[in-house]
Amino acid sequence: MHADRVKVPALLVQGEDDYAVLATHGRAMAKALPQHGVRNALLLIKGGDHSLWRPDMRLTLHSTLEPLLAANIGPH
């Protein structure tokens, strides 16, 4: 829903075992955004739930986020 309202590149992050927002929703949004000219990346974290509480999950998120930020807003 509302992929047409997104105007900036997006990183979609989700745990594969998320019970609040299903992984299929993330996949659907990742597919819908390019139809509206929005670059995006989908990061599905294996074994992750809604909070991504384990340190290894957070490390996966941060190691993915840094190059995407550099590509979209420039290096720090």
PQR file of N, CA, C, O and H, with PARSE charges and radii, in Angstrom:
ATOM      1  N   MET A   1       0.820  -1.197   0.000 -0.4000 1.5000
ATOM      2  CA  MET A   1       0.000   0.000   0.000 -0.0000 2.0000
ATOM      3  C   MET A   1       0.860   1.256   0.000  0.5500 1.7000
ATOM      4  O   MET A   1       1.908   1.309   0.643 -0.5500 1.4000
ATOM      5  N   HIS A   2       0.415   2.226  -0.706 -0.4000 1.5000
ATOM      6  CA  HIS A   2       0.994   3.563  -0.721 -0.0000 2.0000
ATOM      7  C   HIS A   2       2.389   3.641  -1.328  0.5500 1.7000
ATOM      8  O   HIS A   2       3.129   4.584  -1.049 -0.5500 1.4000
ATOM      9  H   HIS A   2      -0.437   2.182  -1.228  0.4000 1.0000
ATOM     10  N   ALA A   3       2.754   2.678  -2.142 -0.4000 1.5000
ATOM     11  CA  ALA A   3       4.057   2.755  -2.811 -0.0000 2.0000
ATOM     12  C   ALA A   3       4.137   4.017  -3.655  0.5500 1.7000
ATOM     13  O   ALA A   3       5.230   4.538  -3.874 -0.5500 1.4000
ATOM     14  H   ALA A   3       2.152   1.912  -2.369  0.4000 1.0000
ATOM     15  N   ASP A   4       3.028   4.508  -4.124 -0.4000 1.5000
ATOM     16  CA  ASP A   4       3.002   5.715  -4.949 -0.0000 2.0000
ATOM     17  C   ASP A   4       3.358   6.972  -4.167  0.5500 1.7000
ATOM     18  O   ASP A   4       3.660   8.001  -4.770 -0.5500 1.4000
ATOM     19  H   ASP A   4       2.139   4.084  -3.946  0.4000 1.0000
ATOM     20  N   ARG A   5       3.330   6.914  -2.858 -0.4000 1.5000
ATOM     21  CA  ARG A   5       3.656   8.080  -2.029 -0.0000 2.0000
ATOM     22  C   ARG A   5       5.139   8.182  -1.684  0.5500 1.7000
ATOM     23  O   ARG A   5       5.598   9.235  -1.241 -0.5500 1.4000
ATOM     24  H   ARG A   5       3.084   6.078  -2.367  0.4000 1.0000
ATOM     25  N   VAL A   6       5.885   7.110  -1.881 -0.4000 1.5000
ATOM     26  CA  VAL A   6       7.309   7.102  -1.548 -0.0000 2.0000
ATOM     27  C   VAL A   6       8.069   7.836  -2.649  0.5500 1.7000
ATOM     28  O   VAL A   6       7.872   7.555  -3.832 -0.5500 1.4000
ATOM     29  H   VAL A   6       5.512   6.255  -2.241  0.4000 1.0000
ATOM     30  N   LYS A   7       8.929   8.767  -2.271 -0.4000 1.5000
ATOM     31  CA  LYS A   7       9.640   9.595  -3.247 -0.0000 2.0000
ATOM     32  C   LYS A   7      11.150   9.486  -3.144  0.5500 1.7000
ATOM     33  O   LYS A   7      11.867  10.093  -3.940 -0.5500 1.4000
ATOM     34  H   LYS A   7       9.089   8.995  -1.311  0.4000 1.0000
ATOM     35  N   VAL A   8      11.643   8.731  -2.189 -0.4000 1.5000
ATOM     36  CA  VAL A   8      13.086   8.619  -1.973 -0.0000 2.0000
ATOM     37  C   VAL A   8      13.484   7.138  -1.985  0.5500 1.7000
ATOM     38  O   VAL A   8      12.646   6.272  -1.736 -0.5500 1.4000
ATOM     39  H   VAL A   8      11.061   8.238  -1.542  0.4000 1.0000
ATOM     40  N   PRO A   9      14.746   6.847  -2.270 -0.5600 1.5000
ATOM     41  CA  PRO A   9      15.190   5.448  -2.206  0.2800 2.0000
ATOM     42  C   PRO A   9      14.889   4.857  -0.832  0.5500 1.7000
ATOM     43  O   PRO A   9      14.948   5.550   0.184 -0.5500 1.4000
ATOM     44  N   ALA A  10      14.567   3.577  -0.818 -0.4000 1.5000
ATOM     45  CA  ALA A  10      14.122   2.948   0.431 -0.0000 2.0000
ATOM     46  C   ALA A  10      14.860   1.642   0.690  0.5500 1.7000
ATOM     47  O   ALA A  10      15.119   0.858  -0.223 -0.5500 1.4000
ATOM     48  H   ALA A  10      14.519   3.014  -1.643  0.4000 1.0000
ATOM     49  N   LEU A  11      15.187   1.433   1.946 -0.4000 1.5000
ATOM     50  CA  LEU A  11      15.690   0.151   2.412 -0.0000 2.0000
ATOM     51  C   LEU A  11      14.578  -0.473   3.240  0.5500 1.7000
ATOM     52  O   LEU A  11      14.192   0.056   4.282 -0.5500 1.4000
ATOM     53  H   LEU A  11      14.976   2.069   2.688  0.4000 1.0000
ATOM     54  N   LEU A  12      14.077  -1.586   2.773 -0.4000 1.5000
ATOM     55  CA  LEU A  12      13.030  -2.316   3.480 -0.0000 2.0000
ATOM     56  C   LEU A  12      13.710  -3.420   4.276  0.5500 1.7000
ATOM     57  O   LEU A  12      14.394  -4.268   3.704 -0.5500 1.4000
ATOM     58  H   LEU A  12      14.391  -2.015   1.926  0.4000 1.0000
ATOM     59  N   VAL A  13      13.527  -3.414   5.577 -0.4000 1.5000
ATOM     60  CA  VAL A  13      14.197  -4.370   6.460 -0.0000 2.0000
ATOM     61  C   VAL A  13      13.135  -5.149   7.209  0.5500 1.7000
ATOM     62  O   VAL A  13      12.208  -4.584   7.788 -0.5500 1.4000
ATOM     63  H   VAL A  13      12.972  -2.725   6.042  0.4000 1.0000
ATOM     64  N   GLN A  14      13.297  -6.467   7.181 -0.4000 1.5000
ATOM     65  CA  GLN A  14      12.281  -7.283   7.810 -0.0000 2.0000
ATOM     66  C   GLN A  14      12.857  -8.621   8.230  0.5500 1.7000
ATOM     67  O   GLN A  14      13.710  -9.190   7.549 -0.5500 1.4000
ATOM     68  H   GLN A  14      14.051  -6.927   6.710  0.4000 1.0000
ATOM     69  N   GLY A  15      12.383  -9.107   9.348 -0.4000 1.5000
ATOM     70  CA  GLY A  15      12.713 -10.462   9.757 -0.0000 2.0000
ATOM     71  C   GLY A  15      11.850 -11.450   8.989  0.5500 1.7000
ATOM     72  O   GLY A  15      10.659 -11.211   8.786 -0.5500 1.4000
ATOM     73  H   GLY A  15      11.689  -8.645   9.901  0.4000 1.0000
ATOM     74  N   GLU A  16      12.434 -12.542   8.567 -0.4000 1.5000
ATOM     75  CA  GLU A  16      11.663 -13.554   7.837 -0.0000 2.0000
ATOM     76  C   GLU A  16      10.542 -14.150   8.678  0.5500 1.7000
ATOM     77  O   GLU A  16       9.538 -14.618   8.140 -0.5500 1.4000
ATOM     78  H   GLU A  16      13.401 -12.736   8.732  0.4000 1.0000
ATOM     79  N   ASP A  17      10.711 -14.133  10.000 -0.4000 1.5000
ATOM     80  CA  ASP A  17       9.702 -14.705  10.895 -0.0000 2.0000
ATOM     81  C   ASP A  17       8.879 -13.628  11.598  0.5500 1.7000
ATOM     82  O   ASP A  17       8.314 -13.869  12.665 -0.5500 1.4000
ATOM     83  H   ASP A  17      11.526 -13.752  10.437  0.4000 1.0000
ATOM     84  N   ASP A  18       8.814 -12.448  11.001 -0.4000 1.5000
ATOM     85  CA  ASP A  18       8.047 -11.347  11.580 -0.0000 2.0000
ATOM     86  C   ASP A  18       6.570 -11.731  11.629  0.5500 1.7000
ATOM     87  O   ASP A  18       5.990 -12.119  10.615 -0.5500 1.4000
ATOM     88  H   ASP A  18       9.272 -12.252  10.134  0.4000 1.0000
ATOM     89  N   TYR A  19       5.981 -11.625  12.785 -0.4000 1.5000
ATOM     90  CA  TYR A  19       4.578 -11.969  12.974 -0.0000 2.0000
ATOM     91  C   TYR A  19       3.660 -10.759  12.828  0.5500 1.7000
ATOM     92  O   TYR A  19       2.456 -10.921  12.629 -0.5500 1.4000
ATOM     93  H   TYR A  19       6.452 -11.310  13.608  0.4000 1.0000
ATOM     94  N   ALA A  20       4.210  -9.553  12.923 -0.4000 1.5000
ATOM     95  CA  ALA A  20       3.393  -8.341  12.840 -0.0000 2.0000
ATOM     96  C   ALA A  20       3.272  -7.845  11.402  0.5500 1.7000
ATOM     97  O   ALA A  20       2.204  -7.401  10.981 -0.5500 1.4000
ATOM     98  H   ALA A  20       5.188  -9.422  13.084  0.4000 1.0000
ATOM     99  N   VAL A  21       4.362  -7.921  10.658 -0.4000 1.5000
ATOM    100  CA  VAL A  21       4.382  -7.531   9.246 -0.0000 2.0000
ATOM    101  C   VAL A  21       4.985  -8.710   8.487  0.5500 1.7000
ATOM    102  O   VAL A  21       6.181  -8.979   8.598 -0.5500 1.4000
ATOM    103  H   VAL A  21       5.229  -8.281  11.000  0.4000 1.0000
ATOM    104  N   LEU A  22       4.185  -9.386   7.743 -0.4000 1.5000
ATOM    105  CA  LEU A  22       4.636 -10.599   7.074 -0.0000 2.0000
ATOM    106  C   LEU A  22       5.682 -10.302   6.002  0.5500 1.7000
ATOM    107  O   LEU A  22       5.658  -9.253   5.359 -0.5500 1.4000
ATOM    108  H   LEU A  22       3.213  -9.167   7.653  0.4000 1.0000
ATOM    109  N   ALA A  23       6.590 -11.241   5.831 -0.4000 1.5000
ATOM    110  CA  ALA A  23       7.641 -11.086   4.823 -0.0000 2.0000
ATOM    111  C   ALA A  23       7.042 -10.892   3.430  0.5500 1.7000
ATOM    112  O   ALA A  23       7.639 -10.217   2.592 -0.5500 1.4000
ATOM    113  H   ALA A  23       6.609 -12.093   6.353  0.4000 1.0000
ATOM    114  N   THR A  24       5.888 -11.467   3.180 -0.4000 1.5000
ATOM    115  CA  THR A  24       5.243 -11.271   1.878 -0.0000 2.0000
ATOM    116  C   THR A  24       4.882  -9.807   1.648  0.5500 1.7000
ATOM    117  O   THR A  24       4.855  -9.350   0.505 -0.5500 1.4000
ATOM    118  H   THR A  24       5.403 -12.015   3.862  0.4000 1.0000
ATOM    119  N   HIS A  25       4.607  -9.073   2.712 -0.4000 1.5000
ATOM    120  CA  HIS A  25       4.309  -7.644   2.579 -0.0000 2.0000
ATOM    121  C   HIS A  25       5.557  -6.882   2.135  0.5500 1.7000
ATOM    122  O   HIS A  25       5.484  -6.009   1.270 -0.5500 1.4000
ATOM    123  H   HIS A  25       4.628  -9.444   3.640  0.4000 1.0000
ATOM    124  N   GLY A  26       6.694  -7.215   2.727 -0.4000 1.5000
ATOM    125  CA  GLY A  26       7.948  -6.576   2.322 -0.0000 2.0000
ATOM    126  C   GLY A  26       8.290  -6.877   0.877  0.5500 1.7000
ATOM    127  O   GLY A  26       8.721  -5.997   0.132 -0.5500 1.4000
ATOM    128  H   GLY A  26       6.753  -7.924   3.430  0.4000 1.0000
ATOM    129  N   ARG A  27       8.094  -8.124   0.487 -0.4000 1.5000
ATOM    130  CA  ARG A  27       8.364  -8.504  -0.910 -0.0000 2.0000
ATOM    131  C   ARG A  27       7.436  -7.747  -1.865  0.5500 1.7000
ATOM    132  O   ARG A  27       7.867  -7.298  -2.927 -0.5500 1.4000
ATOM    133  H   ARG A  27       7.743  -8.839   1.092  0.4000 1.0000
ATOM    134  N   ALA A  28       6.176  -7.608  -1.489 -0.4000 1.5000
ATOM    135  CA  ALA A  28       5.214  -6.897  -2.331 -0.0000 2.0000
ATOM    136  C   ALA A  28       5.597  -5.422  -2.471  0.5500 1.7000
ATOM    137  O   ALA A  28       5.506  -4.857  -3.561 -0.5500 1.4000
ATOM    138  H   ALA A  28       5.826  -7.972  -0.626  0.4000 1.0000
ATOM    139  N   MET A  29       6.020  -4.807  -1.381 -0.4000 1.5000
ATOM    140  CA  MET A  29       6.416  -3.394  -1.451 -0.0000 2.0000
ATOM    141  C   MET A  29       7.677  -3.235  -2.293  0.5500 1.7000
ATOM    142  O   MET A  29       7.783  -2.303  -3.089 -0.5500 1.4000
ATOM    143  H   MET A  29       6.094  -5.266  -0.495  0.4000 1.0000
ATOM    144  N   ALA A  30       8.634  -4.149  -2.117 -0.4000 1.5000
ATOM    145  CA  ALA A  30       9.862  -4.094  -2.912 -0.0000 2.0000
ATOM    146  C   ALA A  30       9.559  -4.221  -4.396  0.5500 1.7000
ATOM    147  O   ALA A  30      10.260  -3.636  -5.221 -0.5500 1.4000
ATOM    148  H   ALA A  30       8.548  -4.907  -1.470  0.4000 1.0000
ATOM    149  N   LYS A  31       8.546  -4.960  -4.739 -0.4000 1.5000
ATOM    150  CA  LYS A  31       8.145  -5.122  -6.138 -0.0000 2.0000
ATOM    151  C   LYS A  31       7.363  -3.903  -6.636  0.5500 1.7000
ATOM    152  O   LYS A  31       7.475  -3.529  -7.804 -0.5500 1.4000
ATOM    153  H   LYS A  31       7.976  -5.435  -4.069  0.4000 1.0000
ATOM    154  N   ALA A  32       6.575  -3.285  -5.755 -0.4000 1.5000
ATOM    155  CA  ALA A  32       5.725  -2.157  -6.153 -0.0000 2.0000
ATOM    156  C   ALA A  32       6.503  -0.854  -6.307  0.5500 1.7000
ATOM    157  O   ALA A  32       6.178  -0.049  -7.179 -0.5500 1.4000
ATOM    158  H   ALA A  32       6.485  -3.589  -4.807  0.4000 1.0000
ATOM    159  N   LEU A  33       7.512  -0.631  -5.491 -0.4000 1.5000
ATOM    160  CA  LEU A  33       8.221   0.652  -5.518 -0.0000 2.0000
ATOM    161  C   LEU A  33       8.832   0.985  -6.881  0.5500 1.7000
ATOM    162  O   LEU A  33       8.672   2.117  -7.339 -0.5500 1.4000
ATOM    163  H   LEU A  33       7.776  -1.285  -4.782  0.4000 1.0000
ATOM    164  N   PRO A  34       9.517   0.070  -7.545 -0.5600 1.5000
ATOM    165  CA  PRO A  34      10.082   0.417  -8.851  0.2800 2.0000
ATOM    166  C   PRO A  34       9.035   0.822  -9.889  0.5500 1.7000
ATOM    167  O   PRO A  34       9.339   1.561 -10.825 -0.5500 1.4000
ATOM    168  N   GLN A  35       7.825   0.348  -9.725 -0.4000 1.5000
ATOM    169  CA  GLN A  35       6.748   0.734 -10.634 -0.0000 2.0000
ATOM    170  C   GLN A  35       6.415   2.214 -10.509  0.5500 1.7000
ATOM    171  O   GLN A  35       5.739   2.782 -11.366 -0.5500 1.4000
ATOM    172  H   GLN A  35       7.578  -0.252  -8.964  0.4000 1.0000
ATOM    173  N   HIS A  36       6.898   2.838  -9.425 -0.4000 1.5000
ATOM    174  CA  HIS A  36       6.692   4.264  -9.193 -0.0000 2.0000
ATOM    175  C   HIS A  36       8.021   5.026  -9.239  0.5500 1.7000
ATOM    176  O   HIS A  36       8.123   6.158  -8.766 -0.5500 1.4000
ATOM    177  H   HIS A  36       7.447   2.376  -8.728  0.4000 1.0000
ATOM    178  N   GLY A  37       9.019   4.384  -9.813 -0.4000 1.5000
ATOM    179  CA  GLY A  37      10.322   5.032  -9.995 -0.0000 2.0000
ATOM    180  C   GLY A  37      11.173   5.113  -8.745  0.5500 1.7000
ATOM    181  O   GLY A  37      12.085   5.937  -8.676 -0.5500 1.4000
ATOM    182  H   GLY A  37       8.936   3.465 -10.198  0.4000 1.0000
ATOM    183  N   VAL A  38      10.898   4.282  -7.761 -0.4000 1.5000
ATOM    184  CA  VAL A  38      11.630   4.333  -6.493 -0.0000 2.0000
ATOM    185  C   VAL A  38      12.601   3.163  -6.402  0.5500 1.7000
ATOM    186  O   VAL A  38      12.202   1.999  -6.427 -0.5500 1.4000
ATOM    187  H   VAL A  38      10.157   3.613  -7.817  0.4000 1.0000
ATOM    188  N   ARG A  39      13.886   3.498  -6.297 -0.4000 1.5000
ATOM    189  CA  ARG A  39      14.897   2.458  -6.054 -0.0000 2.0000
ATOM    190  C   ARG A  39      14.721   1.952  -4.630  0.5500 1.7000
ATOM    191  O   ARG A  39      14.399   2.709  -3.714 -0.5500 1.4000
ATOM    192  H   ARG A  39      14.210   4.443  -6.277  0.4000 1.0000
ATOM    193  N   ASN A  40      14.941   0.654  -4.470 -0.4000 1.5000
ATOM    194  CA  ASN A  40      14.820   0.100  -3.125 -0.0000 2.0000
ATOM    195  C   ASN A  40      15.631  -1.175  -3.013  0.5500 1.7000
ATOM    196  O   ASN A  40      16.025  -1.779  -4.011 -0.5500 1.4000
ATOM    197  H   ASN A  40      15.203   0.039  -5.214  0.4000 1.0000
ATOM    198  N   ALA A  41      15.866  -1.559  -1.788 -0.4000 1.5000
ATOM    199  CA  ALA A  41      16.508  -2.830  -1.482 -0.0000 2.0000
ATOM    200  C   ALA A  41      15.702  -3.471  -0.365  0.5500 1.7000
ATOM    201  O   ALA A  41      15.229  -2.797   0.550 -0.5500 1.4000
ATOM    202  H   ALA A  41      15.546  -1.068  -0.978  0.4000 1.0000
ATOM    203  N   LEU A  42      15.557  -4.771  -0.459 -0.4000 1.5000
ATOM    204  CA  LEU A  42      14.841  -5.518   0.571 -0.0000 2.0000
ATOM    205  C   LEU A  42      15.837  -6.402   1.299  0.5500 1.7000
ATOM    206  O   LEU A  42      16.530  -7.209   0.681 -0.5500 1.4000
ATOM    207  H   LEU A  42      15.940  -5.318  -1.202  0.4000 1.0000
ATOM    208  N   LEU A  43      15.906  -6.249   2.602 -0.4000 1.5000
ATOM    209  CA  LEU A  43      16.762  -7.064   3.441 -0.0000 2.0000
ATOM    210  C   LEU A  43      15.870  -7.930   4.319  0.5500 1.7000
ATOM    211  O   LEU A  43      15.245  -7.438   5.259 -0.5500 1.4000
ATOM    212  H   LEU A  43      15.342  -5.593   3.105  0.4000 1.0000
ATOM    213  N   LEU A  44      15.814  -9.217   4.011 -0.4000 1.5000
ATOM    214  CA  LEU A  44      15.081 -10.173   4.833 -0.0000 2.0000
ATOM    215  C   LEU A  44      16.085 -10.888   5.720  0.5500 1.7000
ATOM    216  O   LEU A  44      16.990 -11.560   5.224 -0.5500 1.4000
ATOM    217  H   LEU A  44      16.321  -9.617   3.248  0.4000 1.0000
ATOM    218  N   ILE A  45      15.930 -10.749   7.004 -0.4000 1.5000
ATOM    219  CA  ILE A  45      16.879 -11.317   7.947 -0.0000 2.0000
ATOM    220  C   ILE A  45      16.374 -12.673   8.432  0.5500 1.7000
ATOM    221  O   ILE A  45      15.323 -12.783   9.064 -0.5500 1.4000
ATOM    222  H   ILE A  45      15.195 -10.203   7.407  0.4000 1.0000
ATOM    223  N   LYS A  46      17.154 -13.692   8.118 -0.4000 1.5000
ATOM    224  CA  LYS A  46      16.781 -15.069   8.439 -0.0000 2.0000
ATOM    225  C   LYS A  46      16.602 -15.239   9.949  0.5500 1.7000
ATOM    226  O   LYS A  46      17.461 -14.859  10.744 -0.5500 1.4000
ATOM    227  H   LYS A  46      18.008 -13.603   7.605  0.4000 1.0000
ATOM    228  N   GLY A  47      15.473 -15.816  10.311 -0.4000 1.5000
ATOM    229  CA  GLY A  47      15.191 -16.081  11.718 -0.0000 2.0000
ATOM    230  C   GLY A  47      14.762 -14.856  12.499  0.5500 1.7000
ATOM    231  O   GLY A  47      14.482 -14.953  13.694 -0.5500 1.4000
ATOM    232  H   GLY A  47      14.775 -16.125   9.665  0.4000 1.0000
ATOM    233  N   GLY A  48      14.706 -13.709  11.847 -0.4000 1.5000
ATOM    234  CA  GLY A  48      14.361 -12.473  12.548 -0.0000 2.0000
ATOM    235  C   GLY A  48      12.875 -12.332  12.786  0.5500 1.7000
ATOM    236  O   GLY A  48      12.054 -12.723  11.957 -0.5500 1.4000
ATOM    237  H   GLY A  48      14.933 -13.630  10.876  0.4000 1.0000
ATOM    238  N   ASP A  49      12.542 -11.763  13.943 -0.4000 1.5000
ATOM    239  CA  ASP A  49      11.150 -11.456  14.226 -0.0000 2.0000
ATOM    240  C   ASP A  49      10.938  -9.958  14.002  0.5500 1.7000
ATOM    241  O   ASP A  49      11.711  -9.331  13.278 -0.5500 1.4000
ATOM    242  H   ASP A  49      13.209 -11.446  14.617  0.4000 1.0000
ATOM    243  N   HIS A  50       9.927  -9.390  14.599 -0.4000 1.5000
ATOM    244  CA  HIS A  50       9.614  -7.977  14.360 -0.0000 2.0000
ATOM    245  C   HIS A  50      10.660  -7.029  14.948  0.5500 1.7000
ATOM    246  O   HIS A  50      10.882  -5.942  14.413 -0.5500 1.4000
ATOM    247  H   HIS A  50       9.300  -9.900  15.187  0.4000 1.0000
ATOM    248  N   SER A  51      11.299  -7.432  16.038 -0.4000 1.5000
ATOM    249  CA  SER A  51      12.229  -6.516  16.716 -0.0000 2.0000
ATOM    250  C   SER A  51      13.675  -6.643  16.256  0.5500 1.7000
ATOM    251  O   SER A  51      14.472  -5.738  16.500 -0.5500 1.4000
ATOM    252  H   SER A  51      11.120  -8.315  16.472  0.4000 1.0000
ATOM    253  N   LEU A  52      14.033  -7.734  15.603 -0.4000 1.5000
ATOM    254  CA  LEU A  52      15.427  -7.966  15.186 -0.0000 2.0000
ATOM    255  C   LEU A  52      16.362  -7.710  16.364  0.5500 1.7000
ATOM    256  O   LEU A  52      17.310  -6.932  16.258 -0.5500 1.4000
ATOM    257  H   LEU A  52      13.385  -8.470  15.404  0.4000 1.0000
ATOM    258  N   TRP A  53      16.090  -8.360  17.467 -0.4000 1.5000
ATOM    259  CA  TRP A  53      16.759  -8.050  18.733 -0.0000 2.0000
ATOM    260  C   TRP A  53      18.158  -8.613  18.873  0.5500 1.7000
ATOM    261  O   TRP A  53      18.954  -8.084  19.650 -0.5500 1.4000
ATOM    262  H   TRP A  53      15.320  -8.992  17.553  0.4000 1.0000
ATOM    263  N   ARG A  54      18.483  -9.671  18.144 -0.4000 1.5000
ATOM    264  CA  ARG A  54      19.808 -10.283  18.331 -0.0000 2.0000
ATOM    265  C   ARG A  54      20.905  -9.415  17.713  0.5500 1.7000
ATOM    266  O   ARG A  54      20.697  -8.815  16.658 -0.5500 1.4000
ATOM    267  H   ARG A  54      17.837 -10.101  17.513  0.4000 1.0000
ATOM    268  N   PRO A  55      22.067  -9.344  18.359 -0.5600 1.5000
ATOM    269  CA  PRO A  55      23.164  -8.531  17.841  0.2800 2.0000
ATOM    270  C   PRO A  55      23.567  -8.884  16.410  0.5500 1.7000
ATOM    271  O   PRO A  55      23.895  -7.985  15.636 -0.5500 1.4000
ATOM    272  N   ASP A  56      23.552 -10.160  16.035 -0.4000 1.5000
ATOM    273  CA  ASP A  56      23.926 -10.533  14.673 -0.0000 2.0000
ATOM    274  C   ASP A  56      22.927  -9.986  13.655  0.5500 1.7000
ATOM    275  O   ASP A  56      23.301  -9.668  12.526 -0.5500 1.4000
ATOM    276  H   ASP A  56      23.286 -10.891  16.664  0.4000 1.0000
ATOM    277  N   MET A  57      21.672  -9.878  14.046 -0.4000 1.5000
ATOM    278  CA  MET A  57      20.661  -9.310  13.148 -0.0000 2.0000
ATOM    279  C   MET A  57      20.894  -7.820  12.959  0.5500 1.7000
ATOM    280  O   MET A  57      20.776  -7.297  11.851 -0.5500 1.4000
ATOM    281  H   MET A  57      21.368 -10.137  14.963  0.4000 1.0000
ATOM    282  N   ARG A  58      21.223  -7.149  14.042 -0.4000 1.5000
ATOM    283  CA  ARG A  58      21.500  -5.710  13.961 -0.0000 2.0000
ATOM    284  C   ARG A  58      22.763  -5.445  13.141  0.5500 1.7000
ATOM    285  O   ARG A  58      22.827  -4.475  12.385 -0.5500 1.4000
ATOM    286  H   ARG A  58      21.319  -7.573  14.942  0.4000 1.0000
ATOM    287  N   LEU A  59      23.761  -6.307  13.295 -0.4000 1.5000
ATOM    288  CA  LEU A  59      24.988  -6.169  12.522 -0.0000 2.0000
ATOM    289  C   LEU A  59      24.699  -6.331  11.028  0.5500 1.7000
ATOM    290  O   LEU A  59      25.234  -5.589  10.204 -0.5500 1.4000
ATOM    291  H   LEU A  59      23.709  -7.094  13.910  0.4000 1.0000
ATOM    292  N   THR A  60      23.860  -7.295  10.687 -0.4000 1.5000
ATOM    293  CA  THR A  60      23.461  -7.477   9.293 -0.0000 2.0000
ATOM    294  C   THR A  60      22.775  -6.217   8.770  0.5500 1.7000
ATOM    295  O   THR A  60      23.061  -5.769   7.660 -0.5500 1.4000
ATOM    296  H   THR A  60      23.425  -7.898  11.356  0.4000 1.0000
ATOM    297  N   LEU A  61      21.891  -5.658   9.549 -0.4000 1.5000
ATOM    298  CA  LEU A  61      21.203  -4.432   9.161 -0.0000 2.0000
ATOM    299  C   LEU A  61      22.192  -3.300   8.934  0.5500 1.7000
ATOM    300  O   LEU A  61      22.173  -2.657   7.884 -0.5500 1.4000
ATOM    301  H   LEU A  61      21.659  -6.021  10.451  0.4000 1.0000
ATOM    302  N   HIS A  62      23.049  -3.054   9.907 -0.4000 1.5000
ATOM    303  CA  HIS A  62      23.981  -1.921   9.806 -0.0000 2.0000
ATOM    304  C   HIS A  62      25.000  -2.101   8.694  0.5500 1.7000
ATOM    305  O   HIS A  62      25.380  -1.125   8.048 -0.5500 1.4000
ATOM    306  H   HIS A  62      23.064  -3.576  10.760  0.4000 1.0000
ATOM    307  N   SER A  63      25.447  -3.316   8.459 -0.4000 1.5000
ATOM    308  CA  SER A  63      26.425  -3.527   7.384 -0.0000 2.0000
ATOM    309  C   SER A  63      25.768  -3.382   6.016  0.5500 1.7000
ATOM    310  O   SER A  63      26.459  -3.106   5.035 -0.5500 1.4000
ATOM    311  H   SER A  63      25.138  -4.109   8.984  0.4000 1.0000
ATOM    312  N   THR A  64      24.472  -3.558   5.925 -0.4000 1.5000
ATOM    313  CA  THR A  64      23.740  -3.327   4.678 -0.0000 2.0000
ATOM    314  C   THR A  64      23.399  -1.851   4.514  0.5500 1.7000
ATOM    315  O   THR A  64      23.426  -1.321   3.404 -0.5500 1.4000
ATOM    316  H   THR A  64      23.911  -3.782   6.722  0.4000 1.0000
ATOM    317  N   LEU A  65      23.084  -1.204   5.600 -0.4000 1.5000
ATOM    318  CA  LEU A  65      22.664   0.192   5.568 -0.0000 2.0000
ATOM    319  C   LEU A  65      23.775   1.137   5.140  0.5500 1.7000
ATOM    320  O   LEU A  65      23.529   2.065   4.370 -0.5500 1.4000
ATOM    321  H   LEU A  65      23.062  -1.635   6.503  0.4000 1.0000
ATOM    322  N   GLU A  66      24.983   0.921   5.621 -0.4000 1.5000
ATOM    323  CA  GLU A  66      26.074   1.857   5.339 -0.0000 2.0000
ATOM    324  C   GLU A  66      26.324   2.067   3.843  0.5500 1.7000
ATOM    325  O   GLU A  66      26.360   3.216   3.404 -0.5500 1.4000
ATOM    326  H   GLU A  66      25.183   0.166   6.246  0.4000 1.0000
ATOM    327  N   PRO A  67      26.498   1.007   3.040 -0.5600 1.5000
ATOM    328  CA  PRO A  67      26.738   1.257   1.610  0.2800 2.0000
ATOM    329  C   PRO A  67      25.535   1.867   0.896  0.5500 1.7000
ATOM    330  O   PRO A  67      25.702   2.619  -0.064 -0.5500 1.4000
ATOM    331  N   LEU A  68      24.324   1.548   1.356 -0.4000 1.5000
ATOM    332  CA  LEU A  68      23.151   2.161   0.736 -0.0000 2.0000
ATOM    333  C   LEU A  68      23.078   3.648   1.032  0.5500 1.7000
ATOM    334  O   LEU A  68      22.725   4.436   0.155 -0.5500 1.4000
ATOM    335  H   LEU A  68      24.188   0.937   2.136  0.4000 1.0000
ATOM    336  N   LEU A  69      23.403   4.041   2.249 -0.4000 1.5000
ATOM    337  CA  LEU A  69      23.445   5.466   2.573 -0.0000 2.0000
ATOM    338  C   LEU A  69      24.533   6.171   1.769  0.5500 1.7000
ATOM    339  O   LEU A  69      24.309   7.262   1.245 -0.5500 1.4000
ATOM    340  H   LEU A  69      23.690   3.401   2.961  0.4000 1.0000
ATOM    341  N   ALA A  70      25.694   5.560   1.670 -0.4000 1.5000
ATOM    342  CA  ALA A  70      26.780   6.161   0.903 -0.0000 2.0000
ATOM    343  C   ALA A  70      26.389   6.340  -0.557  0.5500 1.7000
ATOM    344  O   ALA A  70      26.728   7.353  -1.169 -0.5500 1.4000
ATOM    345  H   ALA A  70      25.875   4.674   2.095  0.4000 1.0000
ATOM    346  N   ALA A  71      25.686   5.378  -1.115 -0.4000 1.5000
ATOM    347  CA  ALA A  71      25.274   5.457  -2.521 -0.0000 2.0000
ATOM    348  C   ALA A  71      24.182   6.506  -2.756  0.5500 1.7000
ATOM    349  O   ALA A  71      24.067   7.062  -3.848 -0.5500 1.4000
ATOM    350  H   ALA A  71      25.410   4.556  -0.617  0.4000 1.0000
ATOM    351  N   ASN A  72      23.389   6.765  -1.723 -0.4000 1.5000
ATOM    352  CA  ASN A  72      22.240   7.654  -1.913 -0.0000 2.0000
ATOM    353  C   ASN A  72      22.423   9.052  -1.333  0.5500 1.7000
ATOM    354  O   ASN A  72      21.781   9.996  -1.795 -0.5500 1.4000
ATOM    355  H   ASN A  72      23.483   6.314  -0.835  0.4000 1.0000
ATOM    356  N   ILE A  73      23.280   9.200  -0.338 -0.4000 1.5000
ATOM    357  CA  ILE A  73      23.497  10.552   0.207 -0.0000 2.0000
ATOM    358  C   ILE A  73      24.974  10.924   0.246  0.5500 1.7000
ATOM    359  O   ILE A  73      25.323  12.056   0.580 -0.5500 1.4000
ATOM    360  H   ILE A  73      23.801   8.433   0.036  0.4000 1.0000
ATOM    361  N   GLY A  74      25.830   9.986  -0.089 -0.4000 1.5000
ATOM    362  CA  GLY A  74      27.263  10.253  -0.133 -0.0000 2.0000
ATOM    363  C   GLY A  74      27.964   9.737   1.116  0.5500 1.7000
ATOM    364  O   GLY A  74      27.333   9.512   2.148 -0.5500 1.4000
ATOM    365  H   GLY A  74      25.547   9.066  -0.359  0.4000 1.0000
ATOM    366  N   PRO A  75      29.287   9.552   1.008 -0.5600 1.5000
ATOM    367  CA  PRO A  75      30.055   9.063   2.161  0.2800 2.0000
ATOM    368  C   PRO A  75      30.095  10.119   3.257  0.5500 1.7000
ATOM    369  O   PRO A  75      29.921  11.312   3.009 -0.5500 1.4000
ATOM    370  N   HIS A  76      30.329   9.645   4.473 -0.4000 1.5000
ATOM    371  CA  HIS A  76      30.385  10.577   5.617 -0.0000 2.0000
ATOM    372  C   HIS A  76      31.745  11.182   5.766  0.5500 1.7000
ATOM    373  O   HIS A  76      31.968  11.985   6.673 -0.5500 1.4000
ATOM    374  H   HIS A  76      30.471   8.676   4.675  0.4000 1.0000
TER
END
